[in-house]
């Protein structure tokens, strides 16, 4: 699968990309850190993914990353995917492809990446699939 040639911006309300995307709470985005590293964290799916994303945001922020939901100027776009139902899988794939169009490094995490990591890596070379080592 190849990424589309049109560039769709990743905004906090990523509705055109993924109707179920949940932006982070404003408190998860600190003032610009000294490192200048910026990660966009996009959350798809269930409440568990929202909790996982909040935890990821806190860890990334603690490591000096500016955490946002806007992928347009991010160094990395981290997509917390959902693979529960077919529509969620499609939303996750569309969001990963749109993230790749930003030119940032793309990382897939969450249940879709966990369950279909090899298939994602083979069919979406734009995204690196992450495994949750806590489970």
TIBA-819628 format. One record per atom (N, C-alpha, C, O): residue number from 1; residue in three letters; atom name; x, y, z negated. Coordinates in Angstrom, 3 decimals, m for minus. Atoms other than C-alpha are relative to their C-alpha. Example, Ala and Ser with C-alpha at 12.3 -4.5 7.8 and 13.67 -1.06 7.14 Angstrom:
REM TIBA-819628
REC;resi;resn;name;X;Y;Z
REC;1;ALA;N;0.890;m1.190;0.000
REC;1;ALA;CA;12.300;m4.500;m7.800
REC;1;ALA;C;0.900;1.200;0.000
REC;1;ALA;O;1.936;1.181;m0.665
REC;2;SER;N;m0.820;m1.190;0.060
REC;2;SER;CA;13.670;m1.060;m7.140
REC;2;SER;C;m0.770;1.090;m0.730
REC;2;SER;O;m0.261;2.198;m0.899
***
This chain:
REM TIBA-819628
REC;resi;resn;name;X;Y;Z
REC;1;UNK;N;0.851;m1.170;0.000
REC;1;UNK;CA;0.000;0.000;0.000
REC;1;UNK;C;0.892;1.225;0.000
REC;1;UNK;O;1.844;1.278;m0.778
REC;2;UNK;N;m0.830;m1.203;m0.044
REC;2;UNK;CA;1.457;3.398;0.869
REC;2;UNK;C;m0.781;1.166;m0.543
REC;2;UNK;O;m2.012;1.159;m0.541
REC;3;UNK;N;0.676;m1.171;0.554
REC;3;UNK;CA;0.721;6.746;m0.699
REC;3;UNK;C;m0.569;0.830;1.130
REC;3;UNK;O;m0.066;0.795;2.253
REC;4;UNK;N;0.630;m0.837;m1.002
REC;4;UNK;CA;m1.508;9.145;1.140
REC;4;UNK;C;0.867;1.210;0.270
REC;4;UNK;O;1.678;1.614;m0.565
REC;5;UNK;N;m0.822;m1.150;m0.363
REC;5;UNK;CA;0.000;12.076;2.948
REC;5;UNK;C;m0.536;1.289;m0.589
REC;5;UNK;O;0.202;2.268;m0.697
REC;6;UNK;N;0.529;m1.221;0.596
REC;6;UNK;CA;m2.336;14.611;1.379
REC;6;UNK;C;0.417;0.074;m1.454
REC;6;UNK;O;0.495;m0.937;m2.152
REC;7;UNK;N;m0.457;m0.198;1.374
REC;7;UNK;CA;m1.199;16.082;m1.884
REC;7;UNK;C;m1.156;0.489;m0.848
REC;7;UNK;O;m1.648;1.601;m0.657
REC;8;UNK;N;1.090;m0.361;0.899
REC;8;UNK;CA;m3.882;16.101;m4.571
REC;8;UNK;C;0.599;0.367;m1.337
REC;8;UNK;O;1.288;m0.455;m1.941
REC;9;UNK;N;m0.599;m0.395;1.275
REC;9;UNK;CA;m2.925;18.095;m7.679
REC;9;UNK;C;m0.578;m0.820;m1.154
REC;9;UNK;O;m1.746;m1.210;m1.133
REC;10;UNK;N;0.437;0.699;1.199
REC;10;UNK;CA;m3.116;16.326;m11.018
REC;10;UNK;C;m0.291;1.054;m1.045
REC;10;UNK;O;0.630;1.647;m1.607
REC;11;UNK;N;0.417;m1.028;0.948
REC;11;UNK;CA;m5.078;18.643;m13.273
REC;11;UNK;C;m0.519;m0.657;m1.269
REC;11;UNK;O;m0.834;m1.847;m1.260
REC;12;UNK;N;0.493;0.571;1.245
REC;12;UNK;CA;m6.186;18.175;m16.889
REC;12;UNK;C;m1.352;m0.692;0.137
REC;12;UNK;O;m1.643;m1.625;m0.611
REC;13;UNK;N;1.276;0.666;m0.231
REC;13;UNK;CA;m9.626;17.250;m15.596
REC;13;UNK;C;0.088;m0.753;1.317
REC;13;UNK;O;m0.676;m0.466;2.238
REC;14;UNK;N;m0.328;0.707;m1.230
REC;14;UNK;CA;m8.328;14.865;m12.943
REC;14;UNK;C;m1.194;m0.695;0.633
REC;14;UNK;O;m1.075;m1.837;1.078
REC;15;UNK;N;1.229;0.589;m0.497
REC;15;UNK;CA;m11.886;14.239;m11.762
REC;15;UNK;C;0.120;m0.544;1.415
REC;15;UNK;O;m0.313;m1.674;1.639
REC;16;UNK;N;m0.078;0.566;m1.339
REC;16;UNK;CA;m11.126;13.855;m8.023
REC;16;UNK;C;0.904;m1.229;0.059
REC;16;UNK;O;0.702;m2.104;0.901
REC;17;UNK;N;m0.935;1.115;m0.019
REC;17;UNK;CA;m8.312;11.436;m8.814
REC;17;UNK;C;m0.539;m1.194;m0.748
REC;17;UNK;O;m0.510;m2.316;m0.243
REC;18;UNK;N;0.467;1.086;0.844
REC;18;UNK;CA;m9.800;9.384;m11.586
REC;18;UNK;C;m1.132;0.515;m0.872
REC;18;UNK;O;m0.885;1.201;m1.864
REC;19;UNK;N;1.133;m0.547;0.735
REC;19;UNK;CA;m13.287;10.127;m12.843
REC;19;UNK;C;0.031;m0.279;m1.498
REC;19;UNK;O;m0.596;0.446;m2.271
REC;20;UNK;N;m0.019;0.313;1.420
REC;20;UNK;CA;m12.519;8.496;m16.185
REC;20;UNK;C;1.254;0.503;m0.699
REC;20;UNK;O;1.493;0.147;m1.853
REC;21;UNK;N;m1.224;m0.506;0.619
REC;21;UNK;CA;m9.233;10.324;m16.834
REC;21;UNK;C;m0.345;0.887;m1.184
REC;21;UNK;O;m1.229;1.738;m1.094
REC;22;UNK;N;0.231;m0.786;1.202
REC;22;UNK;CA;m9.115;11.798;m20.319
REC;22;UNK;C;1.228;0.843;m0.287
REC;22;UNK;O;2.310;0.294;m0.493
REC;23;UNK;N;m1.155;m0.832;0.315
REC;23;UNK;CA;m6.871;14.802;m20.940
REC;23;UNK;C;0.354;m0.108;m1.481
REC;23;UNK;O;m0.490;m0.450;m2.309
REC;24;UNK;N;m0.443;0.006;1.389
REC;24;UNK;CA;m4.833;14.979;m24.124
REC;24;UNK;C;m0.556;1.202;m0.730
REC;24;UNK;O;m0.902;2.211;m0.114
REC;25;UNK;N;0.409;m1.133;0.815
REC;25;UNK;CA;m5.881;17.206;m26.959
REC;25;UNK;C;1.063;1.092;0.114
REC;25;UNK;O;2.248;0.774;0.212
REC;26;UNK;N;m0.962;m1.091;m0.136
REC;26;UNK;CA;m4.242;20.654;m26.718
REC;26;UNK;C;1.113;m0.053;m1.046
REC;26;UNK;O;2.216;0.429;m0.790
REC;27;UNK;N;m1.027;0.055;1.034
REC;27;UNK;CA;m2.368;19.979;m29.952
REC;27;UNK;C;1.135;m0.949;0.357
REC;27;UNK;O;2.187;m0.908;m0.281
REC;28;UNK;N;m1.043;0.942;m0.395
REC;28;UNK;CA;m0.376;17.228;m28.191
REC;28;UNK;C;1.069;0.670;0.855
REC;28;UNK;O;2.110;0.068;1.117
REC;29;UNK;N;m0.954;m0.695;m0.847
REC;29;UNK;CA;1.412;19.827;m26.050
REC;29;UNK;C;0.713;1.074;m0.812
REC;29;UNK;O;0.131;2.121;m1.097
REC;30;UNK;N;m0.741;m0.993;0.769
REC;30;UNK;CA;4.130;21.646;m28.011
REC;30;UNK;C;0.496;1.126;0.890
REC;30;UNK;O;0.379;1.067;2.114
REC;31;UNK;N;m0.656;m1.048;m0.771
REC;31;UNK;CA;5.839;24.845;m26.980
REC;31;UNK;C;1.115;m0.640;0.802
REC;31;UNK;O;1.635;m1.686;0.413
REC;32;UNK;N;m1.007;0.589;m0.883
REC;32;UNK;CA;8.334;24.222;m24.187
REC;32;UNK;C;1.256;m0.383;m0.774
REC;32;UNK;O;1.893;0.474;m1.387
REC;33;UNK;N;m1.188;0.436;0.723
REC;33;UNK;CA;11.137;22.121;m25.661
REC;33;UNK;C;1.272;0.470;0.698
REC;33;UNK;O;1.265;0.823;1.877
REC;34;UNK;N;m1.287;m0.461;m0.530
REC;34;UNK;CA;14.772;23.045;m25.187
REC;34;UNK;C;0.477;m0.858;1.160
REC;34;UNK;O;1.192;m0.366;2.032
REC;35;UNK;N;m0.497;0.898;m1.039
REC;35;UNK;CA;15.366;20.015;m22.958
REC;35;UNK;C;m0.551;0.328;1.374
REC;35;UNK;O;0.092;0.026;2.380
REC;36;UNK;N;0.609;m0.318;m1.277
REC;36;UNK;CA;13.021;21.276;m20.236
REC;36;UNK;C;m0.596;m1.209;0.702
REC;36;UNK;O;m1.045;m1.092;1.842
REC;37;UNK;N;0.582;1.194;m0.615
REC;37;UNK;CA;11.826;17.721;m19.565
REC;37;UNK;C;m1.505;0.042;m0.194
REC;37;UNK;O;m2.004;0.330;m1.282
REC;38;UNK;N;1.460;m0.108;0.040
REC;38;UNK;CA;8.144;17.575;m18.711
REC;38;UNK;C;m0.622;m1.297;0.485
REC;38;UNK;O;m0.272;m1.800;1.553
REC;39;UNK;N;0.712;1.224;m0.360
REC;39;UNK;CA;5.880;14.511;m18.658
REC;39;UNK;C;m1.497;0.276;0.004
REC;39;UNK;O;m2.043;0.851;m0.937
REC;40;UNK;N;1.458;m0.074;m0.069
REC;40;UNK;CA;2.275;14.438;m17.507
REC;40;UNK;C;m0.531;m1.361;m0.422
REC;40;UNK;O;m0.133;m2.386;0.132
REC;41;UNK;N;0.572;1.237;0.516
REC;41;UNK;CA;0.288;11.827;m19.409
REC;41;UNK;C;m1.480;m0.035;0.355
REC;41;UNK;O;m2.271;0.762;m0.150
REC;42;UNK;N;1.380;0.141;m0.455
REC;42;UNK;CA;m2.936;10.716;m17.722
REC;42;UNK;C;m0.579;m1.292;m0.561
REC;42;UNK;O;0.014;m2.362;m0.423
REC;43;UNK;N;0.615;1.130;0.682
REC;43;UNK;CA;m5.282;8.402;m19.591
REC;43;UNK;C;m1.266;m0.427;0.710
REC;43;UNK;O;m2.154;0.387;0.963
REC;44;UNK;N;1.173;0.570;m0.647
REC;44;UNK;CA;m7.802;6.118;m17.912
REC;44;UNK;C;m0.565;m1.098;m0.887
REC;44;UNK;O;0.184;m1.810;m1.556
REC;45;UNK;N;0.593;1.142;0.673
REC;45;UNK;CA;m10.272;3.742;m19.478
REC;45;UNK;C;m0.543;0.270;m1.384
REC;45;UNK;O;m1.148;1.307;m1.656
REC;46;UNK;N;0.675;0.102;1.293
REC;46;UNK;CA;m11.255;2.944;m23.018
REC;46;UNK;C;0.634;0.860;m1.092
REC;46;UNK;O;1.660;1.512;m0.904
REC;47;UNK;N;m0.477;m0.734;1.177
REC;47;UNK;CA;m10.816;4.501;m26.441
REC;47;UNK;C;1.367;m0.512;m0.447
REC;47;UNK;O;2.167;0.265;m0.969
REC;48;UNK;N;m1.306;0.552;0.366
REC;48;UNK;CA;m7.860;2.168;m27.067
REC;48;UNK;C;1.102;0.701;0.796
REC;48;UNK;O;2.154;1.029;0.246
REC;49;UNK;N;m0.987;m0.708;m0.810
REC;49;UNK;CA;m6.010;3.806;m24.170
REC;49;UNK;C;0.183;1.436;m0.481
REC;49;UNK;O;1.293;1.967;m0.446
REC;50;UNK;N;m0.113;m1.355;0.526
REC;50;UNK;CA;m6.799;7.227;m25.626
REC;50;UNK;C;0.891;0.021;m1.236
REC;50;UNK;O;1.737;0.903;m1.379
REC;51;UNK;N;m0.828;0.102;1.202
REC;51;UNK;CA;m5.266;6.181;m28.952
REC;51;UNK;C;1.452;m0.279;0.388
REC;51;UNK;O;2.369;0.350;m0.140
REC;52;UNK;N;m1.359;0.308;m0.458
REC;52;UNK;CA;m2.245;4.654;m27.187
REC;52;UNK;C;0.667;1.230;0.619
REC;52;UNK;O;1.852;1.476;0.393
REC;53;UNK;N;m0.551;m1.199;m0.626
REC;53;UNK;CA;m1.785;7.848;m25.164
REC;53;UNK;C;0.364;1.058;m1.031
REC;53;UNK;O;1.394;1.720;m0.899
REC;54;UNK;N;m0.327;m0.947;1.066
REC;54;UNK;CA;m1.915;10.020;m28.276
REC;54;UNK;C;1.295;m0.415;m0.700
REC;54;UNK;O;2.128;0.427;m1.036
REC;55;UNK;N;m1.225;0.510;0.623
REC;55;UNK;CA;0.760;7.800;m29.812
REC;55;UNK;C;1.206;0.217;0.909
REC;55;UNK;O;2.269;0.634;0.448
REC;56;UNK;N;m1.076;m0.252;m0.968
REC;56;UNK;CA;2.878;7.988;m26.649
REC;56;UNK;C;0.359;1.482;0.044
REC;56;UNK;O;1.537;1.841;0.073
REC;57;UNK;N;m0.231;m1.447;m0.045
REC;57;UNK;CA;2.446;11.778;m26.556
REC;57;UNK;C;0.813;0.449;m1.211
REC;57;UNK;O;1.730;1.261;m1.081
REC;58;UNK;N;m0.736;m0.377;1.214
REC;58;UNK;CA;3.660;12.079;m30.150
REC;58;UNK;C;1.456;m0.451;0.084
REC;58;UNK;O;2.361;0.295;m0.290
REC;59;UNK;N;m1.378;0.511;m0.134
REC;59;UNK;CA;6.718;9.913;m29.449
REC;59;UNK;C;0.801;0.802;1.027
REC;59;UNK;O;1.954;1.163;0.790
REC;60;UNK;N;m0.683;m0.763;m1.045
REC;60;UNK;CA;7.575;11.746;m26.240
REC;60;UNK;C;0.308;1.415;m0.475
REC;60;UNK;O;1.405;1.928;m0.255
REC;61;UNK;N;m0.199;m1.340;0.534
REC;61;UNK;CA;7.113;15.121;m27.897
REC;61;UNK;C;1.131;0.004;m1.027
REC;61;UNK;O;1.966;0.908;m1.036
REC;62;UNK;N;m1.052;0.126;1.001
REC;62;UNK;CA;9.318;13.988;m30.784
REC;62;UNK;C;1.379;m0.179;0.613
REC;62;UNK;O;2.390;0.170;0.004
REC;63;UNK;N;m1.266;0.180;m0.715
REC;63;UNK;CA;11.996;13.078;m28.237
REC;63;UNK;C;0.347;1.186;0.890
REC;63;UNK;O;1.286;1.120;1.683
REC;64;UNK;N;m0.347;m1.224;m0.717
REC;64;UNK;CA;11.923;16.583;m26.766
REC;64;UNK;C;m0.706;0.211;1.323
REC;64;UNK;O;m0.376;1.153;2.043
REC;65;UNK;N;0.741;m0.171;m1.243
REC;65;UNK;CA;9.519;16.124;m23.855
REC;65;UNK;C;m1.156;0.973;m0.206
REC;65;UNK;O;m1.800;0.967;m1.254
REC;66;UNK;N;1.224;m0.788;m0.026
REC;66;UNK;CA;6.883;18.711;m23.043
REC;66;UNK;C;m1.066;m0.912;0.586
REC;66;UNK;O;m0.925;m1.388;1.712
REC;67;UNK;N;1.063;0.899;m0.432
REC;67;UNK;CA;3.684;16.652;m22.783
REC;67;UNK;C;m1.178;0.822;0.509
REC;67;UNK;O;m1.641;1.749;m0.155
REC;68;UNK;N;1.096;m0.719;m0.634
REC;68;UNK;CA;0.936;17.837;m20.456
REC;68;UNK;C;m0.873;m0.995;0.753
REC;68;UNK;O;m0.543;m2.179;0.826
REC;69;UNK;N;0.821;0.834;m0.879
REC;69;UNK;CA;m1.849;16.472;m18.275
REC;69;UNK;C;0.058;0.505;1.438
REC;69;UNK;O;m0.653;m0.005;2.303
REC;70;UNK;N;m0.153;m0.585;m1.333
REC;70;UNK;CA;m0.804;18.548;m15.247
REC;70;UNK;C;1.255;m0.567;0.646
REC;70;UNK;O;2.367;m0.254;0.221
REC;71;UNK;N;m1.129;0.645;m0.653
REC;71;UNK;CA;1.411;16.510;m12.932
REC;71;UNK;C;0.690;0.832;1.050
REC;71;UNK;O;1.708;0.402;1.593
REC;72;UNK;N;m0.556;m0.768;m1.107
REC;72;UNK;CA;2.139;19.298;m10.463
REC;72;UNK;C;1.441;0.443;m0.215
REC;72;UNK;O;2.186;0.561;0.758
REC;73;UNK;N;m1.380;m0.413;0.256
REC;73;UNK;CA;5.379;20.401;m12.163
REC;73;UNK;C;0.711;m0.939;m0.968
REC;73;UNK;O;1.683;m0.548;m1.615
REC;74;UNK;N;m0.570;0.954;0.946
REC;74;UNK;CA;6.186;17.286;m14.177
REC;74;UNK;C;1.203;m0.721;0.603
REC;74;UNK;O;1.283;m0.923;1.815
REC;75;UNK;N;m1.126;0.838;m0.415
REC;75;UNK;CA;9.435;15.349;m14.020
REC;75;UNK;C;m0.446;m1.452;0.117
REC;75;UNK;O;0.035;m2.201;0.967
REC;76;UNK;N;0.529;1.363;0.049
REC;76;UNK;CA;7.529;12.153;m14.828
REC;76;UNK;C;m1.511;0.087;m0.176
REC;76;UNK;O;m2.007;0.910;m0.946
REC;77;UNK;N;1.438;0.144;0.218
REC;77;UNK;CA;3.848;11.238;m14.501
REC;77;UNK;C;m0.211;m1.410;m0.536
REC;77;UNK;O;0.067;m2.399;0.143
REC;78;UNK;N;0.269;1.273;0.655
REC;78;UNK;CA;2.869;8.483;m16.923
REC;78;UNK;C;m1.508;m0.227;0.048
REC;78;UNK;O;m2.277;0.561;m0.502
REC;79;UNK;N;1.419;0.308;m0.149
REC;79;UNK;CA;m0.474;6.871;m16.069
REC;79;UNK;C;m0.321;m1.195;m0.882
REC;79;UNK;O;0.176;m2.297;m0.653
REC;80;UNK;N;0.454;1.068;0.884
REC;80;UNK;CA;m2.081;4.831;m18.841
REC;80;UNK;C;m1.215;m0.623;0.682
REC;80;UNK;O;m2.329;m0.108;0.583
REC;81;UNK;N;0.984;0.600;m0.894
REC;81;UNK;CA;m4.049;2.492;m16.571
REC;81;UNK;C;m1.038;m0.843;m0.725
REC;81;UNK;O;m0.861;m1.234;m1.879
REC;82;UNK;N;1.058;0.881;0.475
REC;82;UNK;CA;m7.225;0.502;m17.063
REC;82;UNK;C;m0.253;m1.049;1.072
REC;82;UNK;O;m0.348;m0.716;2.253
REC;83;UNK;N;0.267;1.076;m0.942
REC;83;UNK;CA;m7.855;m2.866;m15.440
REC;83;UNK;C;m1.181;m0.837;m0.397
REC;83;UNK;O;m1.277;m2.003;m0.013
REC;84;UNK;N;1.113;0.760;0.560
REC;84;UNK;CA;m11.061;m3.885;m17.168
REC;84;UNK;C;m1.026;m0.399;1.056
REC;84;UNK;O;m1.428;m1.561;1.115
REC;85;UNK;N;0.972;0.282;m1.065
REC;85;UNK;CA;m13.481;m3.633;m14.224
REC;85;UNK;C;0.571;0.506;1.324
REC;85;UNK;O;1.525;1.284;1.341
REC;86;UNK;N;m0.517;m0.335;m1.334
REC;86;UNK;CA;m12.973;m3.231;m10.480
REC;86;UNK;C;0.095;1.511;0.226
REC;86;UNK;O;1.082;1.987;0.787
REC;87;UNK;N;m0.007;m1.461;m0.178
REC;87;UNK;CA;m13.879;0.495;m10.502
REC;87;UNK;C;1.165;0.627;m0.768
REC;87;UNK;O;1.807;1.550;m0.267
REC;88;UNK;N;m1.119;m0.515;0.789
REC;88;UNK;CA;m11.318;1.150;m13.256
REC;88;UNK;C;1.331;m0.307;0.674
REC;88;UNK;O;2.244;0.519;0.662
REC;89;UNK;N;m1.228;0.356;m0.729
REC;89;UNK;CA;m8.650;m0.690;m11.271
REC;89;UNK;C;0.204;0.947;1.177
REC;89;UNK;O;1.310;1.438;1.402
REC;90;UNK;N;m0.090;m0.899;m1.147
REC;90;UNK;CA;m9.430;1.412;m8.195
REC;90;UNK;C;0.367;1.412;m0.442
REC;90;UNK;O;1.200;2.058;0.195
REC;91;UNK;N;m0.337;m1.325;0.524
REC;91;UNK;CA;m9.333;4.639;m10.241
REC;91;UNK;C;1.478;0.053;m0.388
REC;91;UNK;O;2.154;1.049;m0.132
REC;92;UNK;N;m1.410;0.047;0.410
REC;92;UNK;CA;m5.952;3.584;m11.650
REC;92;UNK;C;0.919;0.058;1.211
REC;92;UNK;O;1.906;0.793;1.204
REC;93;UNK;N;m0.826;0.015;m1.221
REC;93;UNK;CA;m4.518;2.863;m8.187
REC;93;UNK;C;m0.024;1.373;0.666
REC;93;UNK;O;1.019;1.883;1.074
REC;94;UNK;N;0.103;m1.325;m0.613
REC;94;UNK;CA;m5.831;6.160;m6.795
REC;94;UNK;C;0.785;1.040;m0.791
REC;94;UNK;O;1.424;1.914;m0.205
REC;95;UNK;N;m0.737;m0.945;0.840
REC;95;UNK;CA;m4.352;8.056;m9.743
REC;95;UNK;C;1.512;m0.204;0.156
REC;95;UNK;O;2.265;0.769;0.206
REC;96;UNK;N;m1.430;0.283;m0.210
REC;96;UNK;CA;m0.971;6.326;m9.301
REC;96;UNK;C;0.471;0.554;1.347
REC;96;UNK;O;1.548;1.145;1.432
REC;97;UNK;N;m0.371;m0.514;m1.322
REC;97;UNK;CA;m0.922;7.208;m5.595
REC;97;UNK;C;0.040;1.528;0.013
REC;97;UNK;O;0.949;2.118;0.598
REC;98;UNK;N;0.006;m1.465;0.071
REC;98;UNK;CA;m1.863;10.843;m6.290
REC;98;UNK;C;1.194;0.494;m0.807
REC;98;UNK;O;1.788;1.520;m0.476
REC;99;UNK;N;m1.169;m0.375;0.799
REC;99;UNK;CA;0.851;10.987;m8.953
REC;99;UNK;C;1.261;m0.092;0.838
REC;99;UNK;O;2.146;0.757;0.728
REC;100;UNK;N;m1.178;0.154;m0.866
REC;100;UNK;CA;3.380;9.718;m6.414
REC;100;UNK;C;0.118;1.160;0.982
REC;100;UNK;O;1.224;1.550;1.357
REC;101;UNK;N;m0.017;m1.128;m0.931
REC;101;UNK;CA;2.385;12.553;m4.088
REC;101;UNK;C;0.588;1.270;m0.604
REC;101;UNK;O;0.949;2.188;0.131
REC;102;UNK;N;m0.563;m1.187;0.640
REC;102;UNK;CA;3.639;15.079;m6.669
REC;102;UNK;C;1.516;0.056;0.141
REC;102;UNK;O;2.118;1.115;m0.037
REC;103;UNK;N;m1.459;0.056;m0.089
REC;103;UNK;CA;7.231;13.945;m6.120
REC;103;UNK;C;0.659;m0.356;m1.323
REC;103;UNK;O;1.877;m0.533;m1.374
REC;104;UNK;N;m0.544;0.374;1.304
REC;104;UNK;CA;7.658;13.107;m9.815
REC;104;UNK;C;0.203;m1.508;m0.058
REC;104;UNK;O;m0.363;m2.252;0.744
REC;105;UNK;N;m0.099;1.431;0.268
REC;105;UNK;CA;8.765;9.728;m11.088
REC;105;UNK;C;m1.325;m0.425;m0.596
REC;105;UNK;O;m1.918;0.317;m1.379
REC;106;UNK;N;1.299;0.476;0.466
REC;106;UNK;CA;5.665;7.635;m11.790
REC;106;UNK;C;0.201;m1.271;m0.812
REC;106;UNK;O;0.906;m2.191;m0.396
REC;107;UNK;N;m0.050;1.171;0.864
REC;107;UNK;CA;5.279;5.163;m14.635
REC;107;UNK;C;m1.429;m0.433;m0.291
REC;107;UNK;O;m2.260;0.381;m0.694
REC;108;UNK;N;1.311;0.566;0.329
REC;108;UNK;CA;2.254;2.874;m15.049
REC;108;UNK;C;0.131;m0.787;m1.291
REC;108;UNK;O;1.037;m1.605;m1.445
REC;109;UNK;N;0.080;0.755;1.250
REC;109;UNK;CA;1.404;1.585;m18.502
REC;109;UNK;C;m1.462;m0.326;m0.224
REC;109;UNK;O;m2.298;0.049;0.597
REC;110;UNK;N;1.384;0.350;0.286
REC;110;UNK;CA;m1.778;0.233;m20.079
REC;110;UNK;C;m0.335;m1.396;0.475
REC;110;UNK;O;0.532;m2.132;0.946
REC;111;UNK;N;0.380;1.392;m0.235
REC;111;UNK;CA;m3.764;m2.913;m19.497
REC;111;UNK;C;0.160;m0.436;1.445
REC;111;UNK;O;0.486;m1.598;1.690
REC;112;UNK;N;m0.187;0.404;m1.392
REC;112;UNK;CA;m3.634;m2.869;m15.691
REC;112;UNK;C;1.476;m0.271;0.278
REC;112;UNK;O;1.818;m1.248;0.946
REC;113;UNK;N;m1.442;0.210;m0.183
REC;113;UNK;CA;0.147;m2.492;m15.738
REC;113;UNK;C;0.464;m1.253;m0.735
REC;113;UNK;O;1.327;m1.985;m0.250
REC;114;UNK;N;m0.343;1.187;0.782
REC;114;UNK;CA;0.379;m5.169;m18.420
REC;114;UNK;C;m0.425;m1.271;0.729
REC;114;UNK;O;0.334;m2.236;0.825
REC;115;UNK;N;0.561;1.205;m0.613
REC;115;UNK;CA;m1.814;m7.623;m16.577
REC;115;UNK;C;0.484;m0.234;1.420
REC;115;UNK;O;0.697;m1.378;1.821
REC;116;UNK;N;m0.354;0.123;m1.415
REC;116;UNK;CA;m0.800;m6.911;m12.976
REC;116;UNK;C;1.337;0.662;0.327
REC;116;UNK;O;1.525;1.162;1.436
REC;117;UNK;N;m1.278;m0.694;m0.187
REC;117;UNK;CA;2.735;m5.550;m13.411
REC;117;UNK;C;0.747;m0.387;1.252
REC;117;UNK;O;1.194;0.483;2.000
REC;118;UNK;N;m0.733;0.460;m1.188
REC;118;UNK;CA;4.360;m7.692;m10.726
REC;118;UNK;C;m0.720;0.421;1.273
REC;118;UNK;O;m0.088;0.907;2.212
REC;119;UNK;N;0.770;m0.389;m1.186
REC;119;UNK;CA;1.549;m7.064;m8.228
REC;119;UNK;C;0.075;1.508;0.236
REC;119;UNK;O;0.186;1.955;1.378
REC;120;UNK;N;m0.139;m1.452;m0.135
REC;120;UNK;CA;1.701;m3.319;m8.937
REC;120;UNK;C;1.370;0.360;0.561
REC;120;UNK;O;1.485;1.189;1.464
REC;121;UNK;N;m1.362;m0.290;m0.455
REC;121;UNK;CA;5.459;m3.294;m8.459
REC;121;UNK;C;0.166;m0.353;1.477
REC;121;UNK;O;0.831;0.368;2.221
REC;122;UNK;N;m0.116;0.434;m1.395
REC;122;UNK;CA;5.136;m5.190;m5.167
REC;122;UNK;C;m0.809;0.873;0.953
REC;122;UNK;O;m0.349;1.182;2.052
REC;123;UNK;N;0.877;m0.726;m0.915
REC;123;UNK;CA;2.245;m3.191;m3.713
REC;123;UNK;C;0.057;1.514;m0.156
REC;123;UNK;O;m0.343;2.244;0.751
REC;124;UNK;N;m0.113;m1.444;0.236
REC;124;UNK;CA;2.909;0.249;m5.250
REC;124;UNK;C;1.433;0.339;m0.424
REC;124;UNK;O;1.687;0.607;m1.598
REC;125;UNK;N;m1.386;m0.292;0.379
REC;125;UNK;CA;6.654;0.867;m5.106
REC;125;UNK;C;0.176;1.408;m0.555
REC;125;UNK;O;1.220;1.731;m1.122
REC;126;UNK;N;m0.061;m1.362;0.533
REC;126;UNK;CA;5.859;4.480;m6.030
REC;126;UNK;C;m0.007;0.018;m1.523
REC;126;UNK;O;0.416;1.004;m2.126
REC;127;UNK;N;0.162;0.012;1.455
REC;127;UNK;CA;5.220;3.423;m9.638
REC;127;UNK;C;0.796;m1.131;m0.640
REC;127;UNK;O;0.847;m2.252;m0.133
REC;128;UNK;N;m0.642;1.022;0.821
REC;128;UNK;CA;7.271;1.597;m12.217
REC;128;UNK;C;m1.042;m0.462;m1.008
REC;128;UNK;O;m1.680;0.366;m1.658
REC;129;UNK;N;0.990;0.520;0.943
REC;129;UNK;CA;5.055;m0.695;m14.309
REC;129;UNK;C;0.671;m0.255;m1.332
REC;129;UNK;O;1.701;m0.926;m1.399
REC;130;UNK;N;m0.542;0.176;1.347
REC;130;UNK;CA;5.683;m0.589;m18.053
REC;130;UNK;C;m0.762;m1.045;m0.764
REC;130;UNK;O;m1.970;m1.198;m0.586
REC;131;UNK;N;0.637;0.999;0.852
REC;131;UNK;CA;4.982;m3.357;m20.521
REC;131;UNK;C;m0.018;0.511;m1.415
REC;131;UNK;O;0.943;1.131;m1.872
REC;132;UNK;N;0.135;m0.403;1.399
REC;132;UNK;CA;3.753;m2.697;m24.027
REC;132;UNK;C;0.652;m1.057;m0.859
REC;132;UNK;O;0.107;m2.149;m1.020
REC;133;UNK;N;m0.760;0.981;0.774
REC;133;UNK;CA;6.307;m4.434;m26.205
REC;133;UNK;C;m0.529;m0.175;m1.422
REC;133;UNK;O;m0.057;m1.049;m2.148
REC;134;UNK;N;0.556;0.119;1.353
REC;134;UNK;CA;4.255;m3.915;m29.387
REC;134;UNK;C;m0.973;m1.155;m0.105
REC;134;UNK;O;m1.243;m1.622;m1.211
REC;135;UNK;N;1.037;1.037;0.040
REC;135;UNK;CA;1.716;m6.576;m28.436
REC;135;UNK;C;0.601;m1.374;0.097
REC;135;UNK;O;m0.125;m2.368;0.079
***
